[in-house]
Amino acid sequence: MVFISLGKIFNIEQKMKRLAWTTLIIITLFMGTISCGEKILWETHESGLQYAFITRSELGSAVKEGDVLVLKMKYKTEQDSVLFDTNEIPGPYRMQFKKPSHLGGSVEDAFSIMHVGDSINFKVNAKQFYEHTLHSDLPKVIDPTSNIIFEVRLQGIQSINQIKDERRALQSHNAEEEQKMLDNYLKLTNVTVEPTMSGLYYIELEAGSGKSAVPGQKVTVHYTGKFIDGAIFDSSLKRNEPFRFMLGANEVIAGLEEGIAKMKVGGKARLIIPSMLAYEDKQHGPVPPFSTLIFEIELLKVE
């Protein structure tokens, strides 16, 4: 049998504790350098761009000029203030790949060395990025000599034709959905008038006794604009400020032009305006694409 004195046992325990603390300190310091980004091994591209691949998948498709890139992207200042993050916007974020927007290392230079599946960090001069890539003024709070730090993952590549096909399919779907909602609205509200040749539904609520407006004349109206679900998106009545515009000068949507031309001063009407007579497939302020709009109109004056 082997006997170890209590003194030796105490010394062994002390050494083990010191070793454990030393190991913990080393691990903590190592993790700290990683979290601060000091251990990123930056490489320099022939353009001057500083970059570092986080993950690399050369089996994925390479980027070619004209490709539409599907990206996860975040960029921030050197002080870690986030300026843009695709996680905060709906749907996929896409950008068409073009030639470098400036010398000295650009966003496009980084994209040019990527394959689908790659993740990369890179630095671009703040002033050059804002002025030459974004075509906007550099915010005053950002030092023009500093860098913008990018974190990018290339999720996929699409062609322009694929994007066009996708948009056509989406537009067709949205147009069908709009028509279903319109048909349901007409049924629920017992609308029996026939649409005009353009598709406008004109419902006279109160006949006017004044003169009619013709193109080239100024008209003054009160209006309330609603979505098909009844939610109000704009109202001159709420502002207590009548709206004045020239009829026939394309200052308002086509549905309003056509509807007001049917009215006389003092008259009131409800206009059901399909998106093809409004903002079509485009977002306009609070109005989404393919939105049928309902306007309650009172014609106040013609001059």
C-alpha positions as CSV (number, residue, x, y, z in Angstrom):
1,M,0.0,0.0,0.0
2,V,1.2,3.6,-0.7
3,F,0.6,6.3,1.8
4,I,0.5,10.0,0.8
5,S,0.9,12.6,3.6
6,L,-1.8,15.2,4.1
7,G,0.7,17.9,3.2
8,K,1.4,16.4,-0.2
9,I,-2.4,16.0,-0.8
10,F,-2.8,19.7,0.0
11,N,0.0,20.7,-2.4
12,I,-1.5,18.6,-5.2
13,E,-4.9,20.2,-4.6
14,Q,-3.4,23.7,-4.7
15,K,-1.6,23.0,-8.0
16,M,-4.8,21.6,-9.6
17,K,-6.7,24.7,-8.5
18,R,-4.0,27.0,-10.0
19,L,-4.0,25.0,-13.2
20,A,-7.8,25.2,-13.4
21,W,-7.8,29.0,-12.9
22,T,-5.0,29.5,-15.5
23,T,-7.0,27.4,-18.0
24,L,-10.1,29.4,-17.4
25,I,-8.3,32.7,-17.8
26,I,-6.8,31.5,-21.1
27,I,-10.2,30.3,-22.5
28,T,-11.8,33.6,-21.4
29,L,-9.2,35.7,-23.1
30,F,-9.4,33.6,-26.2
31,M,-13.2,33.9,-26.4
32,G,-12.9,37.6,-25.8
33,T,-10.6,38.1,-28.8
34,I,-13.0,36.2,-31.0
35,S,-16.0,38.2,-29.8
36,C,-14.2,41.5,-30.5
37,G,-13.4,40.4,-34.0
38,E,-9.6,40.8,-33.4
39,K,-8.9,37.3,-34.7
40,I,-10.5,37.7,-38.1
41,L,-7.7,37.1,-40.6
42,W,-8.4,39.7,-43.2
43,E,-7.1,39.1,-46.7
44,T,-6.6,41.8,-49.4
45,H,-8.1,41.4,-52.8
46,E,-6.3,42.8,-55.9
47,S,-8.8,45.7,-55.9
48,G,-7.7,46.7,-52.4
49,L,-10.8,45.2,-50.7
50,Q,-10.2,43.7,-47.3
51,Y,-12.3,40.5,-46.8
52,A,-12.5,37.3,-44.8
53,F,-14.5,34.3,-45.7
54,I,-16.6,32.9,-42.8
55,T,-17.8,29.9,-44.7
56,R,-16.8,28.9,-48.2
57,S,-18.6,26.6,-50.7
58,E,-16.8,26.6,-54.0
59,L,-19.3,23.9,-55.2
60,G,-22.0,26.6,-55.5
61,S,-22.5,28.6,-58.6
62,A,-20.1,31.5,-59.2
63,V,-21.4,35.1,-59.7
64,K,-21.5,36.5,-63.2
65,E,-22.2,40.0,-64.4
66,G,-26.0,40.6,-64.7
67,D,-26.9,37.9,-62.2
68,V,-29.5,38.8,-59.6
69,L,-28.1,37.8,-56.2
70,V,-30.3,36.6,-53.3
71,L,-28.6,37.9,-50.2
72,K,-28.7,38.0,-46.4
73,M,-26.8,41.2,-45.7
74,K,-26.0,43.4,-42.8
75,Y,-23.7,46.4,-42.7
76,K,-22.6,48.6,-39.8
77,T,-20.1,51.3,-38.8
78,E,-16.8,50.5,-37.2
79,Q,-18.5,51.3,-33.9
80,D,-21.0,48.4,-34.5
81,S,-24.0,50.7,-35.2
82,V,-26.1,48.7,-37.6
83,L,-27.1,50.8,-40.7
84,F,-29.0,48.1,-42.7
85,D,-30.1,44.5,-42.0
86,T,-32.1,42.4,-44.5
87,N,-33.7,40.5,-41.5
88,E,-35.7,43.7,-40.9
89,I,-37.4,43.8,-44.3
90,P,-40.0,41.4,-45.7
91,G,-39.3,38.9,-48.4
92,P,-36.0,38.0,-50.1
93,Y,-33.4,40.8,-50.6
94,R,-32.1,40.9,-54.2
95,M,-29.4,42.9,-55.9
96,Q,-28.2,42.8,-59.5
97,F,-24.5,42.2,-59.8
98,K,-22.7,44.9,-61.9
99,K,-19.2,46.1,-62.5
100,P,-17.4,47.7,-59.5
101,S,-19.0,51.1,-58.6
102,H,-15.6,52.6,-57.5
103,L,-11.9,51.8,-57.2
104,G,-10.2,50.8,-54.0
105,G,-12.4,47.9,-53.0
106,S,-16.2,47.9,-53.6
107,V,-19.2,45.8,-52.7
108,E,-19.1,44.4,-56.2
109,D,-15.5,43.3,-55.8
110,A,-16.6,41.2,-52.8
111,F,-19.6,39.6,-54.7
112,S,-17.3,38.8,-57.6
113,I,-15.3,36.2,-55.5
114,M,-18.3,34.5,-54.0
115,H,-20.2,31.3,-54.7
116,V,-23.7,30.3,-53.7
117,G,-23.5,29.3,-50.0
118,D,-20.6,31.5,-49.1
119,S,-20.5,33.8,-46.1
120,I,-18.1,36.7,-46.1
121,N,-17.1,39.8,-44.1
122,F,-15.5,42.7,-45.9
123,K,-14.7,46.4,-45.5
124,V,-15.6,49.3,-47.8
125,N,-14.7,53.0,-47.4
126,A,-17.7,54.8,-46.1
127,K,-17.6,57.8,-48.4
128,Q,-17.1,55.8,-51.5
129,F,-19.8,53.3,-50.6
130,Y,-22.4,56.0,-50.0
131,E,-21.5,58.3,-52.9
132,H,-20.7,55.7,-55.6
133,T,-22.7,52.6,-54.7
134,L,-25.8,54.1,-52.9
135,H,-25.6,57.4,-54.9
136,S,-26.4,59.4,-51.7
137,D,-24.7,61.7,-49.3
138,L,-22.7,60.3,-46.5
139,P,-24.5,60.8,-43.2
140,K,-22.7,63.5,-41.2
141,V,-22.4,61.2,-38.2
142,I,-20.1,58.8,-40.2
143,D,-16.4,59.6,-40.6
144,P,-15.6,59.7,-44.3
145,T,-12.2,58.0,-43.7
146,S,-13.8,55.1,-41.8
147,N,-15.0,51.8,-43.2
148,I,-18.4,50.2,-43.4
149,I,-18.3,46.6,-42.2
150,F,-20.4,44.1,-44.2
151,E,-21.6,40.6,-43.3
152,V,-23.0,38.8,-46.3
153,R,-24.3,35.4,-47.2
154,L,-25.0,34.5,-50.8
155,Q,-28.2,32.4,-50.7
156,G,-28.9,32.0,-54.4
157,I,-28.5,33.4,-57.9
158,Q,-31.4,34.2,-60.3
159,S,-31.5,35.5,-63.9
160,I,-33.4,38.5,-65.0
161,N,-35.8,36.3,-67.0
162,Q,-36.6,34.2,-63.8
163,I,-37.3,37.5,-61.9
164,K,-39.7,38.6,-64.7
165,D,-41.5,35.3,-64.8
166,E,-41.8,35.4,-61.0
167,R,-43.3,38.9,-61.1
168,R,-45.8,38.0,-63.9
169,A,-47.0,35.0,-61.8
170,L,-47.3,37.2,-58.7
171,Q,-49.2,39.9,-60.6
172,S,-51.6,37.3,-62.1
173,H,-52.2,35.9,-58.6
174,N,-52.7,39.4,-57.1
175,A,-55.0,40.5,-59.9
176,E,-57.2,37.3,-59.4
177,E,-57.3,38.0,-55.6
178,E,-58.3,41.6,-56.2
179,Q,-61.1,40.6,-58.5
180,K,-62.4,38.1,-55.9
181,M,-62.4,40.8,-53.2
182,L,-64.2,43.2,-55.6
183,D,-66.9,40.7,-56.5
184,N,-67.5,39.9,-52.8
185,Y,-67.7,43.7,-52.0
186,L,-70.2,44.3,-54.8
187,K,-72.3,41.4,-53.5
188,L,-72.2,42.4,-49.9
189,T,-73.0,46.1,-50.6
190,N,-75.8,45.3,-53.1
191,V,-74.1,47.3,-55.9
192,T,-76.3,46.8,-59.0
193,V,-74.8,49.5,-61.3
194,E,-72.8,48.3,-64.3
195,P,-69.2,49.3,-64.6
196,T,-68.2,51.8,-67.3
197,M,-66.1,50.7,-70.3
198,S,-63.0,51.4,-68.2
199,G,-64.1,49.3,-65.2
200,L,-65.2,52.2,-62.9
201,Y,-68.3,51.8,-60.8
202,Y,-70.1,55.2,-60.5
203,I,-72.8,55.4,-57.8
204,E,-74.6,58.7,-57.5
205,L,-75.5,59.4,-53.9
206,E,-76.9,62.9,-54.4
207,A,-77.6,64.8,-57.6
208,G,-75.9,68.1,-58.1
209,S,-77.6,71.2,-59.5
210,G,-74.5,73.2,-60.6
211,K,-72.3,73.0,-63.6
212,S,-70.3,70.0,-64.7
213,A,-66.5,70.1,-65.0
214,V,-64.6,69.6,-68.3
215,P,-60.9,68.9,-68.8
216,G,-58.8,72.0,-68.3
217,Q,-61.0,73.4,-65.5
218,K,-60.1,73.6,-61.8
219,V,-62.3,71.6,-59.5
220,T,-62.6,71.6,-55.7
221,V,-63.8,68.5,-53.9
222,H,-64.1,66.9,-50.5
223,Y,-63.3,63.2,-50.5
224,T,-62.7,60.2,-48.3
225,G,-60.6,57.4,-49.6
226,K,-61.1,53.9,-48.3
227,F,-59.8,50.4,-48.9
228,I,-62.3,47.7,-49.9
229,D,-62.4,46.6,-46.2
230,G,-63.6,50.0,-45.1
231,A,-60.4,51.3,-43.6
232,I,-59.8,55.0,-44.4
233,F,-56.4,55.8,-45.9
234,D,-57.0,59.5,-46.7
235,S,-59.7,62.2,-46.1
236,S,-59.9,65.9,-46.9
237,L,-62.8,66.1,-44.4
238,K,-60.6,64.9,-41.6
239,R,-58.1,67.6,-42.5
240,N,-61.0,70.1,-43.0
241,E,-59.2,71.1,-46.2
242,P,-60.9,70.7,-49.6
243,F,-58.7,69.4,-52.4
244,R,-58.3,71.5,-55.6
245,F,-56.8,70.2,-58.9
246,M,-57.1,70.6,-62.6
247,L,-59.3,68.0,-64.3
248,G,-57.6,66.2,-67.3
249,A,-54.1,67.1,-66.3
250,N,-53.3,63.7,-64.8
251,E,-52.9,65.2,-61.3
252,V,-55.1,62.4,-59.8
253,I,-55.7,58.8,-60.6
254,A,-57.7,57.9,-63.7
255,G,-60.7,56.6,-61.7
256,L,-61.1,60.0,-60.0
257,E,-60.8,61.9,-63.3
258,E,-63.5,59.8,-64.9
259,G,-65.8,59.9,-61.9
260,I,-65.7,63.6,-61.2
261,A,-66.3,64.4,-64.8
262,K,-69.7,62.7,-64.4
263,M,-70.7,65.0,-61.5
264,K,-72.3,68.4,-61.1
265,V,-71.5,71.0,-58.4
266,G,-73.3,70.1,-55.2
267,G,-73.4,66.4,-56.1
268,K,-72.1,63.5,-54.1
269,A,-71.0,60.1,-55.5
270,R,-69.3,56.9,-54.5
271,L,-66.6,55.7,-56.9
272,I,-65.4,52.1,-56.8
273,I,-62.0,52.2,-58.5
274,P,-60.2,49.0,-59.5
275,S,-56.4,49.2,-59.3
276,M,-56.1,49.4,-63.1
277,L,-57.6,52.9,-62.7
278,A,-55.6,53.7,-59.6
279,Y,-52.0,52.6,-58.8
280,E,-52.0,49.2,-60.6
281,D,-49.2,46.9,-59.4
282,K,-47.3,49.7,-57.6
283,Q,-47.1,50.6,-53.9
284,H,-48.2,54.2,-53.4
285,G,-47.8,55.5,-49.8
286,P,-50.2,53.4,-47.7
287,V,-51.9,51.9,-50.7
288,P,-50.6,48.4,-51.6
289,P,-50.3,47.1,-55.1
290,F,-53.5,45.7,-56.7
291,S,-55.8,47.7,-54.3
292,T,-59.4,48.5,-55.3
293,L,-60.2,51.9,-53.8
294,I,-63.5,53.4,-52.7
295,F,-63.9,57.2,-52.8
296,E,-66.8,59.2,-51.4
297,I,-66.7,62.5,-53.4
298,E,-68.5,65.8,-53.0
299,L,-68.0,68.3,-55.9
300,L,-67.8,71.7,-54.3
301,K,-66.7,74.0,-57.1
302,V,-65.8,74.3,-60.8
303,E,-63.8,77.2,-62.1
